[in-house]
Amino acid sequence: MDDLTKDAMRLLCLLYKCYLERRREGMDKDRAKYFGGSDDIHSSLLPKESFEDVDETCRELSRAKAAVVQYGDDVAIDVWISDKAIVYMENRFKNGLVGVFDFLSKFIP
């Protein structure tokens, strides 16, 4: 996953952050991995980005095996963070949410 664009890595970090928060709140793993479609991700995580860019970034994560994506009407309608991505993020951010927040803070102007 080291070959992801900056946009895709940022989205992956946002998904992983949400996954960790959900797990901390006691949600089971299967439900914590699910994020709805690209429209849900757009409205909840990246509202300032265009919908088309968010949808394409979901496709990039799918191609990199960082997300499992189901499509309908040529858009991502169901997106799950993959186990492969979780393992990658666990190894990249050994201190969990603190490391993810630090990384994401670099994207805030």
Secondary structure, 3 states (H helix, E strand, C coil): CCCCCHHHHHHHHHHHHHHHHHHHCCCCHHHHCECCCHHHHHHHCCCCCCHHHHHHHHHHHHHCCCEEEEEECCEEEEEEECHHHHHHHHHHCCCCHHHHHHHHHCCCC
